[in-house]
Amino acid sequence: LGVSDSLRSRFKRLSSTSAELAEEEEMVEHQRLKSEAYEACLKAIREHLEAFIAETPEVSFEEWIEELHPENSKARRTQKMGRSIDHRFYVEHSDHRRLWNDNLGHGREYVPIRDYITANDHYDDTDKNSHNNNNNNNITCMEDCLQSVLP
C-alpha cells in the first residue's frame, strides 16, 4: 500500500507539471502571435503614413488620423472648431504619435503628449465617461487597429 501511494503521489506531481508546461507553452505561443500581429499592424500604419505624406507632404497629424481611422474622428459642434481626434492618439505611448514625430518635414508639426483635457478642449459627458471606463488607452487604440489589419 505504501508503494502504491508513493506512485500515485509522483504521478499527480508529473501530471500537474505536464499541465503547467502545456499552459506555459500556450501562453508563450499566444504572446508570440500577439507580437507578430502588433508588428504587422505597426508596419501597416507606417506604410500608410509614408504613402499619405508622399501624396500630401504638408498634411497635419489630425488629417492623417482622419484618413487612417475615420471612426476615431468626429465633427465638433461648430465649423469653427473643426474636427476632434480621439484623445488616445495623443497619449505618451501612442504608436501613431511616435511614428508621426519620426517623420517630420515639409512643415509637419511635432505632436506633443497631451492629456485627455488638452486633446479634447471641448468634449461632452459621453466622452468623459468613455475615457473614465478605459484604463489603458493606447492598448485599446492598437486593438482597434489590429482588428482592422488581421483577417
MARPAZA-961285 format. One record per atom (N, C-alpha, C): residue number from 1; atom name; x negated, y, z. Coordinates in steps of 0.02 Angstrom, whole numbers, plus 50000, padded with zeros to 5 digits. Each point is the difference from the previous one (the first is absolute). Layout:
// residues N
pt num: NUM atome: CA u: X v: Y w: Z
...
//
This chain:
// residues 151
pt num: 1 atome: N u: 49959 v: 49940 w: 50000
pt num: 1 atome: CA u: 50041 v: 50060 w: 50000
pt num: 1 atome: C u: 49957 v: 50063 w: 50000
pt num: 2 atome: N u: 49944 v: 50000 w: 50036
pt num: 2 atome: CA u: 49956 v: 50058 w: 50003
pt num: 2 atome: C u: 49970 v: 50015 w: 49932
pt num: 3 atome: N u: 49980 v: 49949 w: 49961
pt num: 3 atome: CA u: 49970 v: 50011 w: 49934
pt num: 3 atome: C u: 50052 v: 50029 w: 49952
pt num: 4 atome: N u: 50060 v: 49974 w: 50004
pt num: 4 atome: CA u: 50054 v: 50023 w: 49957
pt num: 4 atome: C u: 50016 v: 50074 w: 50013
pt num: 5 atome: N u: 50002 v: 50019 w: 50063
pt num: 5 atome: CA u: 50013 v: 50070 w: 50018
pt num: 5 atome: C u: 49943 v: 50045 w: 49974
pt num: 6 atome: N u: 49940 v: 49975 w: 50005
pt num: 6 atome: CA u: 49942 v: 50038 w: 49977
pt num: 6 atome: C u: 50003 v: 50010 w: 49924
pt num: 7 atome: N u: 50018 v: 49947 w: 49964
pt num: 7 atome: CA u: 50006 v: 50005 w: 49927
pt num: 7 atome: C u: 50056 v: 50049 w: 49980
pt num: 8 atome: N u: 50056 v: 49996 w: 50035
pt num: 8 atome: CA u: 50055 v: 50046 w: 49986
pt num: 8 atome: C u: 49979 v: 50073 w: 50011
pt num: 9 atome: N u: 49964 v: 50010 w: 50053
pt num: 9 atome: CA u: 49977 v: 50068 w: 50017
pt num: 9 atome: C u: 49953 v: 50026 w: 49945
pt num: 10 atome: N u: 49953 v: 49957 w: 49978
pt num: 10 atome: CA u: 49954 v: 50020 w: 49946
pt num: 10 atome: C u: 50037 v: 50013 w: 49935
pt num: 11 atome: N u: 50049 v: 49957 w: 49985
pt num: 11 atome: CA u: 50039 v: 50009 w: 49939
pt num: 11 atome: C u: 50038 v: 50066 w: 50000
pt num: 12 atome: N u: 50030 v: 50017 w: 50058
pt num: 12 atome: CA u: 50036 v: 50064 w: 50006
pt num: 12 atome: C u: 49953 v: 50058 w: 49989
pt num: 13 atome: N u: 49940 v: 49996 w: 50028
pt num: 13 atome: CA u: 49951 v: 50055 w: 49991
pt num: 13 atome: C u: 49980 v: 50006 w: 49927
pt num: 14 atome: N u: 49989 v: 49943 w: 49967
pt num: 14 atome: CA u: 49982 v: 50001 w: 49929
pt num: 14 atome: C u: 50057 v: 50027 w: 49957
pt num: 15 atome: N u: 50061 v: 49980 w: 50016
pt num: 15 atome: CA u: 50058 v: 50023 w: 49963
pt num: 15 atome: C u: 50009 v: 50075 w: 50007
pt num: 16 atome: N u: 49993 v: 50025 w: 50061
pt num: 16 atome: CA u: 50008 v: 50073 w: 50009
pt num: 16 atome: C u: 49942 v: 50037 w: 49968
pt num: 17 atome: N u: 49940 v: 49972 w: 50000
pt num: 17 atome: CA u: 49943 v: 50032 w: 49966
pt num: 17 atome: C u: 50012 v: 50001 w: 49925
pt num: 18 atome: N u: 50026 v: 49947 w: 49971
pt num: 18 atome: CA u: 50015 v: 49997 w: 49929
pt num: 18 atome: C u: 50053 v: 50052 w: 49982
pt num: 19 atome: N u: 50051 v: 50006 w: 50040
pt num: 19 atome: CA u: 50052 v: 50049 w: 49988
pt num: 19 atome: C u: 49972 v: 50071 w: 50004
pt num: 20 atome: N u: 49957 v: 50012 w: 50049
pt num: 20 atome: CA u: 49970 v: 50066 w: 50007
pt num: 20 atome: C u: 49956 v: 50016 w: 49940
pt num: 21 atome: N u: 49962 v: 49950 w: 49976
pt num: 21 atome: CA u: 49957 v: 50011 w: 49941
pt num: 21 atome: C u: 50042 v: 50014 w: 49939
pt num: 22 atome: N u: 50054 v: 49963 w: 49991
pt num: 22 atome: CA u: 50044 v: 50012 w: 49943
pt num: 22 atome: C u: 50030 v: 50070 w: 50002
pt num: 23 atome: N u: 50021 v: 50021 w: 50060
pt num: 23 atome: CA u: 50028 v: 50066 w: 50008
pt num: 23 atome: C u: 49948 v: 50054 w: 49986
pt num: 24 atome: N u: 49939 v: 49989 w: 50023
pt num: 24 atome: CA u: 49946 v: 50048 w: 49988
pt num: 24 atome: C u: 49984 v: 50004 w: 49925
pt num: 25 atome: N u: 49998 v: 49942 w: 49966
pt num: 25 atome: CA u: 49987 v: 50000 w: 49928
pt num: 25 atome: C u: 50056 v: 50037 w: 49963
pt num: 26 atome: N u: 50061 v: 49990 w: 50021
pt num: 26 atome: CA u: 50056 v: 50035 w: 49969
pt num: 26 atome: C u: 49995 v: 50076 w: 50010
pt num: 27 atome: N u: 49979 v: 50020 w: 50059
pt num: 27 atome: CA u: 49992 v: 50072 w: 50014
pt num: 27 atome: C u: 49944 v: 50029 w: 49957
pt num: 28 atome: N u: 49945 v: 49964 w: 49993
pt num: 28 atome: CA u: 49944 v: 50023 w: 49958
pt num: 28 atome: C u: 50023 v: 50007 w: 49927
pt num: 29 atome: N u: 50037 v: 49950 w: 49976
pt num: 29 atome: CA u: 50026 v: 50003 w: 49931
pt num: 29 atome: C u: 50048 v: 50059 w: 49992
pt num: 30 atome: N u: 50043 v: 50010 w: 50049
pt num: 30 atome: CA u: 50047 v: 50056 w: 49998
pt num: 30 atome: C u: 49961 v: 50066 w: 49996
pt num: 31 atome: N u: 49949 v: 50008 w: 50041
pt num: 31 atome: CA u: 49960 v: 50061 w: 50000
pt num: 31 atome: C u: 49964 v: 50010 w: 49934
pt num: 32 atome: N u: 49976 v: 49945 w: 49970
pt num: 32 atome: CA u: 49966 v: 50004 w: 49936
pt num: 32 atome: C u: 50048 v: 50025 w: 49946
pt num: 33 atome: N u: 50060 v: 49971 w: 49998
pt num: 33 atome: CA u: 50051 v: 50020 w: 49952
pt num: 33 atome: C u: 50020 v: 50073 w: 50010
pt num: 34 atome: N u: 50007 v: 50020 w: 50062
pt num: 34 atome: CA u: 50018 v: 50069 w: 50016
pt num: 34 atome: C u: 49946 v: 50048 w: 49976
pt num: 35 atome: N u: 49937 v: 49982 w: 50011
pt num: 35 atome: CA u: 49944 v: 50042 w: 49977
pt num: 35 atome: C u: 49998 v: 50005 w: 49924
pt num: 36 atome: N u: 50011 v: 49944 w: 49966
pt num: 36 atome: CA u: 50000 v: 50000 w: 49927
pt num: 36 atome: C u: 50057 v: 50044 w: 49974
pt num: 37 atome: N u: 50058 v: 49995 w: 50030
pt num: 37 atome: CA u: 50057 v: 50041 w: 49979
pt num: 37 atome: C u: 49986 v: 50074 w: 50012
pt num: 38 atome: N u: 49971 v: 50016 w: 50057
pt num: 38 atome: CA u: 49983 v: 50069 w: 50016
pt num: 38 atome: C u: 49951 v: 50027 w: 49949
pt num: 39 atome: N u: 49948 v: 49963 w: 49984
pt num: 39 atome: CA u: 49950 v: 50022 w: 49951
pt num: 39 atome: C u: 50031 v: 50008 w: 49930
pt num: 40 atome: N u: 50045 v: 49955 w: 49982
pt num: 40 atome: CA u: 50034 v: 50006 w: 49935
pt num: 40 atome: C u: 50043 v: 50064 w: 49998
pt num: 41 atome: N u: 50034 v: 50014 w: 50054
pt num: 41 atome: CA u: 50041 v: 50060 w: 50004
pt num: 41 atome: C u: 49956 v: 50063 w: 49996
pt num: 42 atome: N u: 49946 v: 50000 w: 50038
pt num: 42 atome: CA u: 49954 v: 50056 w: 50000
pt num: 42 atome: C u: 49971 v: 50012 w: 49930
pt num: 43 atome: N u: 49985 v: 49946 w: 49965
pt num: 43 atome: CA u: 49974 v: 50005 w: 49932
pt num: 43 atome: C u: 50053 v: 50031 w: 49954
pt num: 44 atome: N u: 50062 v: 49978 w: 50006
pt num: 44 atome: CA u: 50054 v: 50027 w: 49959
pt num: 44 atome: C u: 50011 v: 50074 w: 50013
pt num: 45 atome: N u: 49996 v: 50020 w: 50063
pt num: 45 atome: CA u: 50008 v: 50071 w: 50018
pt num: 45 atome: C u: 49942 v: 50040 w: 49971
pt num: 46 atome: N u: 49939 v: 49975 w: 50008
pt num: 46 atome: CA u: 49941 v: 50035 w: 49973
pt num: 46 atome: C u: 50005 v: 50008 w: 49925
pt num: 47 atome: N u: 50019 v: 49947 w: 49965
pt num: 47 atome: CA u: 50007 v: 50003 w: 49927
pt num: 47 atome: C u: 50054 v: 50050 w: 49979
pt num: 48 atome: N u: 50055 v: 50001 w: 50037
pt num: 48 atome: CA u: 50053 v: 50048 w: 49985
pt num: 48 atome: C u: 49974 v: 50071 w: 50009
pt num: 49 atome: N u: 49965 v: 50012 w: 50055
pt num: 49 atome: CA u: 49973 v: 50067 w: 50013
pt num: 49 atome: C u: 49952 v: 50021 w: 49945
pt num: 50 atome: N u: 49955 v: 49956 w: 49981
pt num: 50 atome: CA u: 49951 v: 50016 w: 49948
pt num: 50 atome: C u: 50034 v: 50017 w: 49934
pt num: 51 atome: N u: 50050 v: 49961 w: 49981
pt num: 51 atome: CA u: 50036 v: 50014 w: 49938
pt num: 51 atome: C u: 50040 v: 50065 w: 50005
pt num: 52 atome: N u: 50031 v: 50011 w: 50057
pt num: 52 atome: CA u: 50042 v: 50059 w: 50010
pt num: 52 atome: C u: 49958 v: 50064 w: 49998
pt num: 53 atome: N u: 49942 v: 50000 w: 50032
pt num: 53 atome: CA u: 49959 v: 50061 w: 49999
pt num: 53 atome: C u: 49964 v: 50009 w: 49933
pt num: 54 atome: N u: 49991 v: 49946 w: 49963
pt num: 54 atome: CA u: 49971 v: 50006 w: 49933
pt num: 54 atome: C u: 50051 v: 50036 w: 49954
pt num: 55 atome: N u: 50064 v: 49984 w: 50009
pt num: 55 atome: CA u: 50052 v: 50031 w: 49959
pt num: 55 atome: C u: 50016 v: 50071 w: 50022
pt num: 56 atome: N u: 50000 v: 50011 w: 50066
pt num: 56 atome: CA u: 50017 v: 50066 w: 50028
pt num: 56 atome: C u: 49949 v: 50019 w: 50054
pt num: 57 atome: N u: 49941 v: 50025 w: 49979
pt num: 57 atome: CA u: 49946 v: 50011 w: 50048
pt num: 57 atome: C u: 50014 v: 50051 w: 50055
pt num: 58 atome: N u: 50046 v: 50046 w: 49989
pt num: 58 atome: CA u: 50014 v: 50052 w: 50050
pt num: 58 atome: C u: 50062 v: 49984 w: 50041
pt num: 59 atome: N u: 50014 v: 49938 w: 50009
pt num: 59 atome: CA u: 50059 v: 49977 w: 50036
pt num: 59 atome: C u: 49989 v: 50005 w: 50076
pt num: 60 atome: N u: 50054 v: 50003 w: 50037
pt num: 60 atome: CA u: 49995 v: 50002 w: 50074
pt num: 60 atome: C u: 50011 v: 49930 w: 50028
pt num: 61 atome: N u: 49979 v: 49991 w: 50062
pt num: 61 atome: CA u: 50010 v: 49937 w: 50035
pt num: 61 atome: C u: 50074 v: 49982 w: 50001
pt num: 62 atome: N u: 50042 v: 50049 w: 50016
pt num: 62 atome: CA u: 50073 v: 49988 w: 50004
pt num: 62 atome: C u: 50029 v: 49979 w: 49933
pt num: 63 atome: N u: 49976 v: 50030 w: 49945
pt num: 63 atome: CA u: 50024 v: 49980 w: 49934
pt num: 63 atome: C u: 49980 v: 49928 w: 49984
pt num: 64 atome: N u: 49939 v: 49981 w: 50021
pt num: 64 atome: CA u: 49978 v: 49931 w: 49989
pt num: 64 atome: C u: 50043 v: 49951 w: 50039
pt num: 65 atome: N u: 50013 v: 50016 w: 50063
pt num: 65 atome: CA u: 50041 v: 49956 w: 50043
pt num: 65 atome: C u: 50071 v: 49995 w: 49971
pt num: 66 atome: N u: 50027 v: 50056 w: 49977
pt num: 66 atome: CA u: 50067 v: 49998 w: 49969
pt num: 66 atome: C u: 50001 v: 49953 w: 49940
pt num: 67 atome: N u: 49946 v: 50000 w: 49961
pt num: 67 atome: CA u: 49996 v: 49956 w: 49942
pt num: 67 atome: C u: 49991 v: 49927 w: 50020
pt num: 68 atome: N u: 49956 v: 49988 w: 50048
pt num: 68 atome: CA u: 49983 v: 49932 w: 50021
pt num: 68 atome: C u: 50055 v: 49969 w: 50043
pt num: 69 atome: N u: 50026 v: 50038 w: 50046
pt num: 69 atome: CA u: 50051 v: 49976 w: 50048
pt num: 69 atome: C u: 50060 v: 50048 w: 50002
pt num: 70 atome: N u: 50040 v: 50003 w: 49948
pt num: 70 atome: CA u: 50056 v: 50048 w: 50001
pt num: 70 atome: C u: 50049 v: 49988 w: 50058
pt num: 71 atome: N u: 50002 v: 49938 w: 50024
pt num: 71 atome: CA u: 50044 v: 49985 w: 50056
pt num: 71 atome: C u: 49978 v: 50033 w: 50065
pt num: 72 atome: N u: 49937 v: 50024 w: 50002
pt num: 72 atome: CA u: 49973 v: 50033 w: 50060
pt num: 72 atome: C u: 49998 v: 50076 w: 49993
pt num: 73 atome: N u: 50038 v: 50025 w: 49952
pt num: 73 atome: CA u: 50005 v: 50072 w: 49989
pt num: 73 atome: C u: 50073 v: 50017 w: 49999
pt num: 74 atome: N u: 50017 v: 50055 w: 50032
pt num: 74 atome: CA u: 50070 v: 50020 w: 49999
pt num: 74 atome: C u: 50005 v: 50076 w: 49992
pt num: 75 atome: N u: 50054 v: 50021 w: 49969
pt num: 75 atome: CA u: 50010 v: 50071 w: 49988
pt num: 75 atome: C u: 50012 v: 50035 w: 50067
pt num: 76 atome: N u: 49969 v: 50057 w: 50006
pt num: 76 atome: CA u: 50013 v: 50041 w: 50060
pt num: 76 atome: C u: 50067 v: 50034 w: 49990
pt num: 77 atome: N u: 50023 v: 50035 w: 50051
pt num: 77 atome: CA u: 50067 v: 50029 w: 49997
pt num: 77 atome: C u: 50005 v: 50059 w: 49952
pt num: 78 atome: N u: 49946 v: 50034 w: 49988
pt num: 78 atome: CA u: 50002 v: 50056 w: 49953
pt num: 78 atome: C u: 49945 v: 49991 w: 49948
pt num: 79 atome: N u: 50010 v: 50028 w: 49942
pt num: 79 atome: CA u: 49949 v: 49997 w: 49947
pt num: 79 atome: C u: 49936 v: 50033 w: 50022
pt num: 80 atome: N u: 50005 v: 50052 w: 50041
pt num: 80 atome: CA u: 49941 v: 50037 w: 50022
pt num: 80 atome: C u: 49950 v: 49955 w: 50037
pt num: 81 atome: N u: 50025 v: 49952 w: 50038
pt num: 81 atome: CA u: 49956 v: 49956 w: 50038
pt num: 81 atome: C u: 49973 v: 49942 w: 49960
pt num: 82 atome: N u: 50026 v: 49986 w: 49942
pt num: 82 atome: CA u: 49974 v: 49946 w: 49959
pt num: 82 atome: C u: 50020 v: 49931 w: 50024
pt num: 83 atome: N u: 49952 v: 49953 w: 50000
pt num: 83 atome: CA u: 50014 v: 49931 w: 50019
pt num: 83 atome: C u: 49962 v: 49983 w: 50063
pt num: 84 atome: N u: 50025 v: 49951 w: 50035
pt num: 84 atome: CA u: 49969 v: 49976 w: 50062
pt num: 84 atome: C u: 49971 v: 49931 w: 49988
pt num: 85 atome: N u: 49939 v: 49989 w: 50020
pt num: 85 atome: CA u: 49967 v: 49936 w: 49993
pt num: 85 atome: C u: 50000 v: 49965 w: 50068
pt num: 86 atome: N u: 50013 v: 49936 w: 50000
pt num: 86 atome: CA u: 50000 v: 49960 w: 50061
pt num: 86 atome: C u: 49937 v: 50015 w: 50041
pt num: 87 atome: N u: 50009 v: 50014 w: 50063
pt num: 87 atome: CA u: 49944 v: 50020 w: 50044
pt num: 87 atome: C u: 49946 v: 49947 w: 50005
pt num: 88 atome: N u: 50015 v: 49937 w: 49986
pt num: 88 atome: CA u: 49950 v: 49947 w: 50006
pt num: 88 atome: C u: 49942 v: 50009 w: 49952
pt num: 89 atome: N u: 50010 v: 50038 w: 49946
pt num: 89 atome: CA u: 49947 v: 50011 w: 49952
pt num: 89 atome: C u: 49947 v: 50049 w: 50026
pt num: 90 atome: N u: 50014 v: 50033 w: 50057
pt num: 90 atome: CA u: 49954 v: 50049 w: 50028
pt num: 90 atome: C u: 49964 v: 49977 w: 50063
pt num: 91 atome: N u: 50017 v: 49941 w: 50025
pt num: 91 atome: CA u: 49969 v: 49977 w: 50062
pt num: 91 atome: C u: 49926 v: 49983 w: 49989
pt num: 92 atome: N u: 49964 v: 49995 w: 50055
pt num: 92 atome: CA u: 49927 v: 49991 w: 49997
pt num: 92 atome: C u: 49979 v: 49941 w: 49957
pt num: 93 atome: N u: 50032 v: 49944 w: 50007
pt num: 93 atome: CA u: 49979 v: 49939 w: 49965
pt num: 93 atome: C u: 50037 v: 49987 w: 49934
pt num: 94 atome: N u: 50030 v: 50052 w: 49972
pt num: 94 atome: CA u: 50036 v: 49992 w: 49937
pt num: 94 atome: C u: 49952 v: 49984 w: 49943
pt num: 95 atome: N u: 50008 v: 49943 w: 49970
pt num: 95 atome: CA u: 49958 v: 49981 w: 49943
pt num: 95 atome: C u: 50011 v: 50048 w: 49941
pt num: 96 atome: N u: 50062 v: 50022 w: 49991
pt num: 96 atome: CA u: 50015 v: 50046 w: 49946
pt num: 96 atome: C u: 49963 v: 50066 w: 50009
pt num: 97 atome: N u: 50002 v: 50027 w: 50060
pt num: 97 atome: CA u: 49966 v: 50062 w: 50015
pt num: 97 atome: C u: 49925 v: 49993 w: 49991
pt num: 98 atome: N u: 49972 v: 49944 w: 50024
pt num: 98 atome: CA u: 49928 v: 49988 w: 49994
pt num: 98 atome: C u: 49979 v: 49994 w: 49927
pt num: 99 atome: N u: 50038 v: 49962 w: 49960
pt num: 99 atome: CA u: 49984 v: 49993 w: 49929
pt num: 99 atome: C u: 50004 v: 50068 w: 49965
pt num: 100 atome: N u: 50051 v: 50038 w: 50016
pt num: 100 atome: CA u: 50007 v: 50067 w: 49970
pt num: 100 atome: C u: 49938 v: 50042 w: 50016
pt num: 101 atome: N u: 49981 v: 50002 w: 50063
pt num: 101 atome: CA u: 49943 v: 50041 w: 50021
pt num: 101 atome: C u: 49934 v: 49976 w: 49971
pt num: 102 atome: N u: 49997 v: 49937 w: 49981
pt num: 102 atome: CA u: 49939 v: 49974 w: 49968
pt num: 102 atome: C u: 49998 v: 50018 w: 49926
pt num: 103 atome: N u: 50054 v: 50029 w: 49973
pt num: 103 atome: CA u: 50004 v: 50017 w: 49929
pt num: 103 atome: C u: 50017 v: 50073 w: 49988
pt num: 104 atome: N u: 49969 v: 50045 w: 50038
pt num: 104 atome: CA u: 50013 v: 50071 w: 49992
pt num: 104 atome: C u: 49964 v: 50026 w: 49938
pt num: 105 atome: N u: 50024 v: 50054 w: 49974
pt num: 105 atome: CA u: 49972 v: 50032 w: 49941
pt num: 105 atome: C u: 50055 v: 50035 w: 49962
pt num: 106 atome: N u: 49982 v: 50042 w: 49952
pt num: 106 atome: CA u: 50048 v: 50036 w: 49958
pt num: 106 atome: C u: 50053 v: 50036 w: 50042
pt num: 107 atome: N u: 49979 v: 50030 w: 50055
pt num: 107 atome: CA u: 50047 v: 50038 w: 50041
pt num: 107 atome: C u: 50043 v: 49959 w: 50047
pt num: 108 atome: N u: 49991 v: 49934 w: 50000
pt num: 108 atome: CA u: 50039 v: 49960 w: 50047
pt num: 108 atome: C u: 49975 v: 50014 w: 50071
pt num: 109 atome: N u: 50047 v: 50010 w: 50045
pt num: 109 atome: CA u: 49984 v: 50020 w: 50068
pt num: 109 atome: C u: 49994 v: 49941 w: 50047
pt num: 110 atome: N u: 49954 v: 50006 w: 50048
pt num: 110 atome: CA u: 49992 v: 49951 w: 50054
pt num: 110 atome: C u: 50065 v: 49997 w: 50040
pt num: 111 atome: N u: 50020 v: 49939 w: 50017
pt num: 111 atome: CA u: 50061 v: 49991 w: 50040
pt num: 111 atome: C u: 49979 v: 49982 w: 50071
pt num: 112 atome: N u: 50011 v: 50046 w: 50047
pt num: 112 atome: CA u: 49980 v: 49986 w: 50070
pt num: 112 atome: C u: 50048 v: 49953 w: 50035
pt num: 113 atome: N u: 49979 v: 49973 w: 50055
pt num: 113 atome: CA u: 50043 v: 49960 w: 50043
pt num: 113 atome: C u: 50053 v: 50047 w: 50028
pt num: 114 atome: N u: 50062 v: 49977 w: 49999
pt num: 114 atome: CA u: 50054 v: 50040 w: 50028
pt num: 114 atome: C u: 50043 v: 49956 w: 50045
pt num: 115 atome: N u: 50025 v: 50031 w: 50053
pt num: 115 atome: CA u: 50046 v: 49963 w: 50041
pt num: 115 atome: C u: 50069 v: 50004 w: 49969
pt num: 116 atome: N u: 50047 v: 49967 w: 50030
pt num: 116 atome: CA u: 50068 v: 49996 w: 49972
pt num: 116 atome: C u: 50031 v: 50070 w: 49992
pt num: 117 atome: N u: 49994 v: 50041 w: 50050
pt num: 117 atome: CA u: 50031 v: 50067 w: 49997
pt num: 117 atome: C u: 49967 v: 50042 w: 49946
pt num: 118 atome: N u: 49935 v: 49999 w: 49995
pt num: 118 atome: CA u: 49965 v: 50040 w: 49950
pt num: 118 atome: C u: 50017 v: 49977 w: 49929
pt num: 119 atome: N u: 50003 v: 49934 w: 49990
pt num: 119 atome: CA u: 50015 v: 49973 w: 49934
pt num: 119 atome: C u: 50072 v: 50014 w: 49979
pt num: 120 atome: N u: 50044 v: 50007 w: 50047
pt num: 120 atome: CA u: 50071 v: 50011 w: 49986
pt num: 120 atome: C u: 50024 v: 50061 w: 50039
pt num: 121 atome: N u: 49980 v: 50059 w: 49978
pt num: 121 atome: CA u: 50019 v: 50061 w: 50036
pt num: 121 atome: C u: 50075 v: 50007 w: 50009
pt num: 122 atome: N u: 50038 v: 49976 w: 49951
pt num: 122 atome: CA u: 50073 v: 50005 w: 50003
pt num: 122 atome: C u: 50028 v: 49929 w: 49992
pt num: 123 atome: N u: 50017 v: 49970 w: 50055
pt num: 123 atome: CA u: 50026 v: 49932 w: 49998
pt num: 123 atome: C u: 50063 v: 49997 w: 50041
pt num: 124 atome: N u: 50039 v: 49947 w: 49988
pt num: 124 atome: CA u: 50063 v: 49994 w: 50037
pt num: 124 atome: C u: 49995 v: 49944 w: 50051
pt num: 125 atome: N u: 50053 v: 49990 w: 50038
pt num: 125 atome: CA u: 50000 v: 49950 w: 50053
pt num: 125 atome: C u: 49991 v: 49929 w: 49974
pt num: 126 atome: N u: 50023 v: 49986 w: 49940
pt num: 126 atome: CA u: 49990 v: 49934 w: 49970
pt num: 126 atome: C u: 49926 v: 49986 w: 49992
pt num: 127 atome: N u: 49962 v: 50049 w: 49976
pt num: 127 atome: CA u: 49928 v: 49992 w: 49993
pt num: 127 atome: C u: 49967 v: 49988 w: 50067
pt num: 128 atome: N u: 50022 v: 50038 w: 50052
pt num: 128 atome: CA u: 49971 v: 49992 w: 50066
pt num: 128 atome: C u: 50011 v: 49929 w: 50026
pt num: 129 atome: N u: 50061 v: 49975 w: 49992
pt num: 129 atome: CA u: 50015 v: 49932 w: 50024
pt num: 129 atome: C u: 49960 v: 49948 w: 49962
pt num: 130 atome: N u: 49993 v: 50009 w: 49936
pt num: 130 atome: CA u: 49960 v: 49954 w: 49959
pt num: 130 atome: C u: 49929 v: 49999 w: 50025
pt num: 131 atome: N u: 49973 v: 50059 w: 50015
pt num: 131 atome: CA u: 49931 v: 50005 w: 50025
pt num: 131 atome: C u: 49994 v: 49966 w: 50068
pt num: 132 atome: N u: 50047 v: 50013 w: 50044
pt num: 132 atome: CA u: 49996 v: 49973 w: 50067
pt num: 132 atome: C u: 50005 v: 49924 w: 50001
pt num: 133 atome: N u: 50035 v: 49971 w: 49951
pt num: 133 atome: CA u: 50007 v: 49927 w: 49998
pt num: 133 atome: C u: 49943 v: 49966 w: 49963
pt num: 134 atome: N u: 49952 v: 50037 w: 49975
pt num: 134 atome: CA u: 49946 v: 49972 w: 49960
pt num: 134 atome: C u: 49934 v: 50012 w: 50035
pt num: 135 atome: N u: 49974 v: 49950 w: 50035
pt num: 135 atome: CA u: 49940 v: 50009 w: 50039
pt num: 135 atome: C u: 49936 v: 49998 w: 49960
pt num: 136 atome: N u: 49996 v: 49963 w: 49945
pt num: 136 atome: CA u: 49939 v: 49996 w: 49962
pt num: 136 atome: C u: 50014 v: 50024 w: 49929
pt num: 137 atome: N u: 49997 v: 50065 w: 49991
pt num: 137 atome: CA u: 50022 v: 50031 w: 49939
pt num: 137 atome: C u: 49961 v: 49979 w: 49939
pt num: 138 atome: N u: 49934 v: 49996 w: 50004
pt num: 138 atome: CA u: 49961 v: 49984 w: 49941
pt num: 138 atome: C u: 50012 v: 49928 w: 49978
pt num: 139 atome: N u: 50006 v: 49953 w: 50047
pt num: 139 atome: CA u: 50013 v: 49931 w: 49981
pt num: 139 atome: C u: 50067 v: 49995 w: 49964
pt num: 140 atome: N u: 50050 v: 50034 w: 50025
pt num: 140 atome: CA u: 50065 v: 49997 w: 49967
pt num: 140 atome: C u: 49996 v: 50028 w: 49930
pt num: 141 atome: N u: 49962 v: 50054 w: 49992
pt num: 141 atome: CA u: 49992 v: 50029 w: 49933
pt num: 141 atome: C u: 49965 v: 49951 w: 49954
pt num: 142 atome: N u: 49949 v: 49966 w: 50023
pt num: 142 atome: CA u: 49964 v: 49952 w: 49959
pt num: 142 atome: C u: 50045 v: 49939 w: 49987
pt num: 143 atome: N u: 50040 v: 49980 w: 50048
pt num: 143 atome: CA u: 50046 v: 49944 w: 49989
pt num: 143 atome: C u: 50049 v: 50017 w: 49944
pt num: 144 atome: N u: 50024 v: 50063 w: 49998
pt num: 144 atome: CA u: 50043 v: 50022 w: 49945
pt num: 144 atome: C u: 49964 v: 49991 w: 49934
pt num: 145 atome: N u: 49936 v: 50019 w: 49999
pt num: 145 atome: CA u: 49961 v: 49995 w: 49939
pt num: 145 atome: C u: 49989 v: 49927 w: 49981
pt num: 146 atome: N u: 49984 v: 49958 w: 50049
pt num: 146 atome: CA u: 49988 v: 49929 w: 49986
pt num: 146 atome: C u: 50063 v: 49969 w: 49970
pt num: 147 atome: N u: 50058 v: 50018 w: 50023
pt num: 147 atome: CA u: 50061 v: 49972 w: 49973
pt num: 147 atome: C u: 50009 v: 50019 w: 49927
pt num: 148 atome: N u: 49975 v: 50059 w: 49981
pt num: 148 atome: CA u: 50007 v: 50020 w: 49930
pt num: 148 atome: C u: 49948 v: 49969 w: 49954
pt num: 149 atome: N u: 49944 v: 49975 w: 50030
pt num: 149 atome: CA u: 49946 v: 49972 w: 49960
pt num: 149 atome: C u: 50005 v: 49925 w: 49994
pt num: 150 atome: N u: 50020 v: 49967 w: 50054
pt num: 150 atome: CA u: 50001 v: 49927 w: 50001
pt num: 150 atome: C u: 50063 v: 49972 w: 49967
pt num: 151 atome: N u: 49993 v: 49942 w: 49969
pt num: 151 atome: CA u: 50059 v: 49969 w: 49968
pt num: 151 atome: C u: 50049 v: 49975 w: 50052
//
